Amino acid sequence: MNNPALQRLSGKVVIVTGAGSGIGAVTARAFAEDGAKVVLVGRREAPLVTVADSINSAGGQTLVVTGDVSDADDVDAVISHTVNHFQRLDFVFNNAGIQGEGGPITEMDEAAFDELIAINLKGPWLMTRAALRVMIAAGHPGAIVNTSSFLSTAATVGTSAYSASKAGLDAMIRAIALEVGPRGIRVNNINPGVIDTPMLRAHGDTIIPPLAARAALGRVGTPEDIASVAVWLCTDEARFITGQSILVDGGFTIPGPR
């Protein structure tokens, strides 16, 4: 974790939600490799501890906090534990999210819609609000990055709720960027295309080759593809980028998602 060439975030503190697997776990490690102290957040402790152990064994520093991002009290507790433990907060990667049950709108129930919106949209809103209160009070620059989706501007059958939740994220950051830009705080989204994660593999391994064939680069994405962009958006190299939803899809959506 101590490669001098990668210590762009030395001394900084980042919260990563949904850090127990997939994009969140890989990005947490990437932040640590770039010198940041990492707060790992999720609803289940065991996978968070596994990721934390891998970071700590490589010389990084972590804090594990369990909680539900859609619960305001849990979110406030995450922020409180972070500041009490590390005495600062610089970045947040709002990655926790679910696909939900999906399906045609006529077959979805209201509870499934409410859960999806609560985790995918309300959760980042709550975490951003709580984090910004700390960042503004501290008076130093910071950055927030959210995991959106290519489906915020596209759609497939059965994604009415999921697409709405991600489109809401894209709209949300534009207003927040205007509110906190004068304080040196930047807010951006990453909009992944098709990424090889446990969430994708849940649909079966056979889904991957035809999806890869549709991308300009001839493959589906990896969590590392997203992690590198998330970390970069928090570095000074991205100091003039805010309010943007950045598509990271290997050219999958160039011809359209169908």
C-alpha positions in Angstrom: 0.0 0.0 0.0 3.0 2.3 0.2 4.0 2.7 -3.4 5.1 6.4 -3.6 3.8 6.6 -7.2 0.3 6.0 -6.0 0.1 8.1 -2.8 -2.1 10.9 -4.3 -4.5 10.6 -1.4 -2.1 10.3 1.5 -3.6 11.5 4.7 -7.1 11.6 3.3 -10.1 9.7 4.6 -12.8 8.2 2.4 -16.1 6.4 3.1 -17.0 3.6 0.7 -20.5 2.2 0.9 -21.4 -1.2 -0.4 -17.8 -2.0 0.4 -18.2 -5.7 1.1 -18.1 -7.0 -2.5 -17.9 -6.2 -6.2 -17.2 -2.6 -7.2 -17.2 -1.4 -3.6 -14.6 -3.9 -2.3 -12.2 -3.3 -5.3 -12.6 0.5 -5.0 -11.9 0.4 -1.2 -8.7 -1.4 -1.9 -7.8 1.1 -4.7 -8.3 4.1 -2.4 -6.1 2.5 0.2 -3.4 1.8 -2.5 -3.5 5.5 -3.3 -2.8 6.4 0.4 -6.3 7.0 1.8 -7.7 5.7 5.0 -10.9 3.8 4.2 -14.1 3.5 6.1 -15.9 0.4 4.9 -19.7 0.5 5.1 -22.4 -2.1 4.5 -25.2 -4.0 6.1 -23.2 -7.2 6.7 -20.1 -7.1 8.9 -18.4 -10.3 7.8 -17.6 -9.3 4.1 -16.5 -5.8 5.3 -14.1 -7.4 7.7 -12.7 -9.6 5.0 -12.0 -6.5 2.8 -10.6 -4.6 5.8 -8.2 -7.4 6.6 -6.9 -7.5 3.0 -6.2 -3.7 3.2 -4.7 -3.8 6.7 -2.4 -6.7 5.8 -1.0 -4.6 3.0 -0.3 -1.6 5.3 -3.5 0.3 4.9 -5.8 1.8 7.6 -9.5 0.9 7.8 -12.6 1.3 9.9 -15.6 -1.0 9.5 -19.0 0.4 10.2 -22.2 -1.6 9.6 -25.4 0.3 8.7 -28.2 0.8 6.2 -27.6 3.8 4.0 -31.4 4.3 3.6 -31.6 5.0 7.4 -30.8 8.5 8.5 -29.7 7.4 12.0 -27.4 4.8 10.6 -25.9 7.3 8.1 -25.3 9.8 10.9 -23.6 7.1 12.9 -21.3 6.3 10.0 -20.2 9.9 9.8 -19.8 10.2 13.6 -17.6 7.0 13.8 -15.5 8.2 10.9 -14.7 11.6 12.4 -14.2 10.2 15.9 -11.8 7.6 14.6 -9.9 9.5 11.9 -10.6 13.1 12.9 -11.5 14.1 9.3 -13.5 13.2 6.2 -12.4 14.1 2.7 -14.3 11.8 0.2 -17.4 9.6 -0.1 -17.9 6.9 -2.6 -21.7 6.2 -2.6 -21.7 2.8 -4.1 -24.3 0.8 -2.2 -27.2 -0.2 -4.5 -29.6 -2.9 -5.5 -31.2 -4.0 -8.7 -34.4 -4.9 -7.0 -37.0 -7.4 -8.2 -37.5 -5.5 -11.5 -40.0 -6.8 -14.0 -42.7 -5.0 -16.0 -44.3 -2.1 -14.1 -47.6 -3.9 -14.0 -46.0 -6.8 -12.1 -44.0 -4.8 -9.6 -45.3 -4.3 -6.1 -45.0 -1.0 -4.3 -42.7 -2.3 -1.5 -40.1 -3.4 -4.1 -40.2 0.1 -5.7 -39.9 1.8 -2.3 -36.9 -0.3 -1.3 -35.1 0.3 -4.5 -35.6 4.1 -4.4 -34.6 4.1 -0.7 -31.3 2.4 -1.2 -30.3 3.7 -4.7 -31.4 7.3 -4.4 -32.3 8.3 -0.8 -29.2 6.5 0.5 -26.7 8.6 -1.5 -28.8 11.7 -0.7 -28.6 11.0 3.1 -24.9 10.2 3.0 -24.1 13.2 0.9 -26.1 15.5 3.2 -24.4 14.2 6.3 -20.9 14.2 4.8 -21.2 17.7 3.4 -22.2 19.1 6.8 -18.8 17.8 8.1 -16.8 18.9 5.1 -18.3 22.4 5.1 -17.6 22.8 8.8 -14.0 21.6 8.4 -13.5 24.2 5.6 -11.3 22.1 3.3 -12.0 20.8 -0.2 -13.5 17.4 -0.7 -15.2 15.2 -3.3 -18.3 12.9 -3.4 -18.7 10.2 -6.1 -21.8 8.2 -6.7 -22.3 5.0 -8.6 -25.1 5.7 -11.1 -25.6 3.5 -14.3 -25.8 3.7 -18.1 -29.5 2.9 -17.4 -30.0 6.4 -16.1 -30.4 7.5 -19.7 -31.2 4.1 -21.3 -33.6 1.3 -20.4 -34.4 -2.3 -20.9 -37.7 -4.0 -20.1 -38.2 -4.2 -16.4 -36.0 -1.3 -15.3 -38.6 1.4 -14.7 -37.7 1.7 -11.0 -34.0 1.1 -11.3 -33.6 3.5 -14.2 -35.6 6.1 -12.3 -33.4 5.8 -9.2 -30.2 6.3 -11.3 -31.6 9.2 -13.3 -32.5 10.8 -10.0 -28.8 10.5 -9.0 -27.7 12.2 -12.2 -30.2 15.1 -11.6 -29.3 15.4 -7.9 -25.6 16.0 -8.3 -26.1 19.0 -10.6 -27.9 20.9 -7.9 -25.5 19.8 -5.2 -22.5 20.8 -7.3 -23.8 24.3 -7.6 -24.5 24.5 -3.8 -21.1 23.3 -2.6 -18.8 24.3 -5.5 -17.9 27.6 -4.0 -16.5 25.7 -1.0 -14.2 23.6 -3.1 -16.3 20.5 -2.9 -16.9 18.5 -6.0 -19.8 16.0 -6.7 -19.8 13.6 -9.6 -21.3 10.3 -10.8 -19.8 7.3 -12.5 -22.3 5.6 -14.8 -21.0 2.0 -15.3 -22.0 -0.1 -18.3 -22.1 -3.8 -17.9 -19.6 -4.8 -15.2 -18.6 -8.3 -14.2 -19.8 -8.4 -10.6 -21.7 -10.9 -8.4 -24.8 -8.9 -9.2 -24.3 -9.6 -12.9 -23.2 -13.2 -12.4 -26.5 -13.8 -10.5 -28.1 -13.8 -14.0 -25.9 -16.7 -15.0 -22.4 -16.8 -16.6 -23.9 -17.3 -20.1 -25.1 -13.8 -20.2 -21.6 -12.3 -20.3 -20.3 -13.3 -23.8 -23.2 -11.8 -25.8 -22.9 -8.6 -23.7 -19.2 -8.4 -24.3 -19.7 -8.8 -28.0 -21.9 -5.6 -28.1 -19.2 -3.4 -26.5 -16.8 -1.4 -28.7 -13.9 -2.8 -26.6 -15.1 -6.3 -26.9 -15.5 -7.1 -23.2 -17.6 -6.3 -20.2 -16.1 -4.1 -17.6 -14.4 -5.1 -14.4 -14.7 -3.5 -10.9 -11.2 -2.2 -11.4 -12.3 -0.2 -14.4 -14.8 1.7 -12.2 -12.4 1.9 -9.2 -9.7 3.7 -11.1 -12.2 6.4 -12.2 -13.7 6.7 -8.7 -10.2 7.3 -7.2 -9.2 9.6 -9.9 -12.3 11.8 -9.4 -11.1 12.3 -5.8 -7.6 13.4 -6.8 -6.4 16.8 -7.7 -6.1 15.7 -11.3 -9.9 16.0 -11.5 -10.0 19.3 -9.7 -12.0 21.1 -12.4 -14.7 18.4 -12.8 -18.0 18.6 -10.9 -21.6 18.0 -11.5 -20.8 15.4 -14.2 -22.2 11.9 -14.8 -19.3 10.0 -16.5 -20.1 7.0 -18.6 -17.7 4.2 -18.2 -19.0 1.4 -20.4 -16.3 0.4 -22.9 -18.5 1.7 -25.7 -21.4 -0.7 -24.9 -24.0 2.0 -25.3 -22.7 3.5 -28.6 -25.2 1.5 -30.7 -27.9 1.5 -28.0 -28.4 -1.0 -25.2 -30.7 -3.4 -27.1 
